[in-house]
Structure formats: structure tokens, C-alpha cells
Amino acid sequence: MGLLSILRKLKSSPDQEVRILLLGLDNGGKTTLLKQLASEDISHITPTQGFNIKSVQSQGFKLNVWDIGGQRKIRPYWRNYFENTDVLIYVIDSADRKRFEETGQELAELLDEEKLNGVPVLIFANKQDLLTAAPASEIAEGLNLHTIRDRVWQIQSCSALTGEGIQEGMNWVCKSVNAKKK
Amino acid sequence: MGCFFSKKSKRKSKEEQTSTTLESTAGSNSVPLGSSSDEAPKQYSWDTREKVDPKDYMLNGLKDTTVGRLPGTLNGQQLVIQDCENCNIFVFDHSATITVDDCINCRIFLGPVKGSVFFRDCKDVRCVVACQQFRTRDCKKMEVFLCCATQPIIESSTGMRFGCFQFYYPELAFHFKDAGLSIFNNNWSNVHDFTPVSGENNWSLLAETAAVLDSVPPPDPESEFKSVRVSADASRSIVPLTRGARRKDSEESCLFVFFAGDYTTANARKLIDKMIEKCFVLIQTKEVPMRPEDVKRVFQNDTADLLEWSTKGPVTALELNGDGVVDACRTIANEVFNGSKVFVSEDKSTSSRDVDNFFNFADMQMGL
């Protein structure tokens, strides 16, 4: 081992970087979630045409979060962002019953992607602040999440608008990254 | 647990181990939520709130009727409108978010919506809408008189026509406030199409002469909404009528900025009325907070007073257009707004630069 690499080891290790991919149908609340994570104003969020990226610190990790637009037309571009993903966060609008099937299909396709093989997935059952939102348990059942066998997963109810539930979800993200990188 | 027998358990031992342990914790935590986990599941506000009947927040499967919500009856909650045919729908209240699905041949008024309005699989719908986000997918032939705080978007939609929101009822100004929308932040004409077709236009702007009430008539005097006194006069509209992206009449535009104060909104309205009397045209407006460094960059010289004023709150800016508009604005500033905290372009040779500087800054600030 060279001197340089020993010195490097002695230096306190910098924050571990984690690449997080934020996907889901359009109007699900991905950008609102991203801005909440970064403690930014959420009263003026324009529908995402390309992608947004932010880095946030959490529990000794530097989380690089990629938020990709979700319109049907631009979903084929999601795959351009798959490489080196540590955790997938999939956001669902729990009040959009008309598209539960569509969001389930998109999620199933993502879980079949080779490049996302074994990547832990956190499903945010978002918009729980809305009175007609389906509970996370109902969504988990509808999406047959219990049949996922090839990766760790979690479903977390949240409101990106009020921030409730987000911390719990991000705790799980950090926990699963820790477990994976050990 | 089942996961020990899962098909991927033949993977490399290291990965398998972590995966299995985590999966069992996650799994036990997941369906149903929190059951059999060691710690008591966390209670969220939605776990403890009173249960409601989702039907109370839906207009579903209606035909040939007039329905909706009177002021104070929706009160910031959501609404789902679906499978309606040949209906007149009036939502004279503010709301959290509204989806409109599978509606045909309807006239719809939606008061200020704090979040998004999403139209899907609709056809022949004419509407008046105020919202933070406006989205459509798989829609055909719509007329939309819009006030939208962000850029409106359409996907796989054709025959979409847009005009500026013009509407009044007595509670409307309060509903804008409750929904957190500014009457000055309206991007109605700046539409983004996710699925453009070369050689065709999926969307266009309505003629300036298009009258709101021709598209969305006021409530039938027989209906429960007869008590709401509505008007769609440009002079009474809560949202100022703007020309938007339509062609400008003149090369000369003037930037007029009101700094935050007690009468900012009233002053801006007064200015608009006076300028329209003189046949000038309001192109666009914005209400946006400015930091000291923004003020220095945008207004360039003459910034000492402006710097201090801008700390009091967001500024309200207007672009007015017409030959001689700079002189007219400066005269009104002196005669009517003397003593108010304002910035007015000084000279017509530099005024278009003022306009560009300010609105480029504001659009960037608002993520447009």
C-alpha cells in the first residue's frame, strides 16, 4: 500500500455519497418531495419538464437525489438515469385512484429492469393530507408488494406537502444503504 | 419467513445475508402497515382524523344538470369530478386539488386551487380555472380561461385553446388568498406541450375578443348558484386581464414596479385602470420577492431606495405597452402615486431592457 493511500485512510472519511432516483407518474409529488427534503419553498412548483437534482445531507450520507419528470411521453427516458442507483424512491399519488393500475404497471416494469436489479425500493404513498387518499396498506395490497422477493422494500405513507412521514422514509433509505454497503 | 426460500437466495452470500435480514424487517413492517412490528406504529394526522365519505368530495356520473359547490362548502379540500356529461359545474370555493376525468361537453368554473388541476380523457369542455398547476392528458377540444402560477402543460391533447382568466364573485379575492395564489402571477399563455406534432398545433390562444360568459355561461337562475353574483367584466375581474404572449401593438413597453406596502394591490389595479382608459395594454404582471443582490442586478443604477423598500416584501411589477407608454407611466407616477414606493422606466430607449431584466429574473426565480 502506498503512502498516499495510507494517508488518505487516516483522514476522516468524507460523507458517503448515495445516488437516489425519484420516479413515479406525473403529478405524484416528486418535486414537492425533493424540495421538502432540501427545505425549500413549495408554493411555486412547475411541472417538471426534464429533471431536478439536489444534494442533501442526512445521517452522515450525502444524498444525491434525482427527480425525473413523469409524463407518459417521457417515461422512456427514465432508463437514462438507472446506472449506479443506490436506492429507488417511487412516489404514488394515493388519491389518484384512476391511475392506480397505471402506476402499478410502471413500478412493475422498473422492478424488472436489469440495471435496477436488487436496488432497494421505498414507495411513498403520498398525498395522505387529501381526504380521499387510499391508506398505504390498501396501496401495498393493490400493487402486490408482498410478492417482491429480489430486493428490500418499504412502503411509507406521507404528505410531501406537510412533510409528515418523509423523515421515516428517509431513515429507512439510510438504513438500507448502510446494510448494503457494509 | 418466506424470503429465505425466495428465488434470489442463491445470490452471492454477502449480498444475500444483508438482503434477507433487511427484507424480513421491511416485510413485517409493510403489509399490513405496522402489524407485528416491535415498536408501536407511528400515528400520523391522517390516522387520527375523522373518517369522511369520499363521495362527499366527488361529482360522479352526472348528466344534463347544474352542480358544484357554494362558497365555504368545499373549504380547501379536494374535489374529484368524473364521468359527467353535458353539465354546468361551478366550484365557487378554494380547494386543495381537483381532477376532472372522462367528462364530455361540460362547462366548468373552478375557483382558486392551491395545488394542481388535472384534466384527463375529457372532450368538449369549456372552463375557467385558477390554480398553481394546470395539466391535461388525452383531452380534445377544450377552451380554458386560465390563471396559473406555473407553466401550464398539456400531454397528448389536441384542440386546446387558452385565454386569460377573467371572473368576479364577492368571495373570490379571499379564495385566492386562502389558496396561496397571487392574482399577479399568471402564466396562462406560456403553455408547454409534452407531445408536439410537427406541422400541427395542439394548442393556440383564444381571440382577444373571446368572452368568458359565451364559453361558460353564468349559473342558471333556477339553480342553487343563483345567489352568487358573478361577473366576467375585465374591469371587475379579480385577475388583471393580460395580453400574454399575443403579438404586441407597439415596440414601446414600460416597466412599472410597486414595492410592498399597505396599498400595493389597490395601487396596481388603479394604475391598470388608468392606463387602459388611455388605450395602453397590459402585457404581463408578476409578484415576486427580491433579495438585495437581485435588486442591484435587475435595476442596475439608482438602487439605494429600492434596496431598502425591497426588504418589506415582494414587489409587484407590470409591463405596459403602447406608443408613448413610458411618458404616460411617468406622468401617472408623479400625479397619482407620488409618495408611493415605485420604480418606473426612465426612458423609452432603455425601457425594454428594464422589462427584459425584470421578467427574466422573475421567471427564473419562479422556475419557469
HADDOCK unambig.tbl for C-alpha pairs under 7 A between the chains (distance, minus, plus):
assign (segid A and resid 44 and name CA) (segid B and resid 150 and name CA) 6.79 0.50 0.50
assign (segid A and resid 44 and name CA) (segid B and resid 366 and name CA) 6.50 0.50 0.50
assign (segid A and resid 45 and name CA) (segid B and resid 150 and name CA) 6.83 0.50 0.50
assign (segid A and resid 46 and name CA) (segid B and resid 133 and name CA) 6.74 0.50 0.50
assign (segid A and resid 46 and name CA) (segid B and resid 150 and name CA) 5.05 0.50 0.50
assign (segid A and resid 46 and name CA) (segid B and resid 151 and name CA) 6.08 0.50 0.50
assign (segid A and resid 46 and name CA) (segid B and resid 367 and name CA) 6.55 0.50 0.50
assign (segid A and resid 46 and name CA) (segid B and resid 368 and name CA) 6.91 0.50 0.50
assign (segid A and resid 73 and name CA) (segid B and resid 194 and name CA) 6.88 0.50 0.50
assign (segid A and resid 73 and name CA) (segid B and resid 195 and name CA) 6.97 0.50 0.50
assign (segid A and resid 128 and name CA) (segid B and resid 46 and name CA) 6.48 0.50 0.50
assign (segid A and resid 129 and name CA) (segid B and resid 46 and name CA) 6.62 0.50 0.50
assign (segid A and resid 130 and name CA) (segid B and resid 78 and name CA) 6.55 0.50 0.50
assign (segid A and resid 132 and name CA) (segid B and resid 54 and name CA) 5.26 0.50 0.50
assign (segid A and resid 137 and name CA) (segid B and resid 31 and name CA) 6.02 0.50 0.50
assign (segid A and resid 137 and name CA) (segid B and resid 32 and name CA) 5.34 0.50 0.50
assign (segid A and resid 137 and name CA) (segid B and resid 33 and name CA) 5.74 0.50 0.50
assign (segid A and resid 140 and name CA) (segid B and resid 31 and name CA) 6.73 0.50 0.50
assign (segid A and resid 149 and name CA) (segid B and resid 3 and name CA) 6.44 0.50 0.50
assign (segid A and resid 149 and name CA) (segid B and resid 6 and name CA) 5.87 0.50 0.50
assign (segid A and resid 150 and name CA) (segid B and resid 8 and name CA) 5.64 0.50 0.50
assign (segid A and resid 151 and name CA) (segid B and resid 19 and name CA) 6.55 0.50 0.50
assign (segid A and resid 152 and name CA) (segid B and resid 19 and name CA) 6.22 0.50 0.50
assign (segid A and resid 152 and name CA) (segid B and resid 22 and name CA) 6.19 0.50 0.50
assign (segid A and resid 152 and name CA) (segid B and resid 23 and name CA) 4.71 0.50 0.50
assign (segid A and resid 152 and name CA) (segid B and resid 26 and name CA) 6.80 0.50 0.50
assign (segid A and resid 153 and name CA) (segid B and resid 23 and name CA) 6.87 0.50 0.50
assign (segid A and resid 153 and name CA) (segid B and resid 26 and name CA) 6.21 0.50 0.50
assign (segid A and resid 154 and name CA) (segid B and resid 26 and name CA) 5.62 0.50 0.50
assign (segid A and resid 154 and name CA) (segid B and resid 30 and name CA) 6.32 0.50 0.50
assign (segid A and resid 155 and name CA) (segid B and resid 30 and name CA) 6.22 0.50 0.50
assign (segid A and resid 179 and name CA) (segid B and resid 18 and name CA) 5.93 0.50 0.50
assign (segid A and resid 180 and name CA) (segid B and resid 18 and name CA) 6.44 0.50 0.50
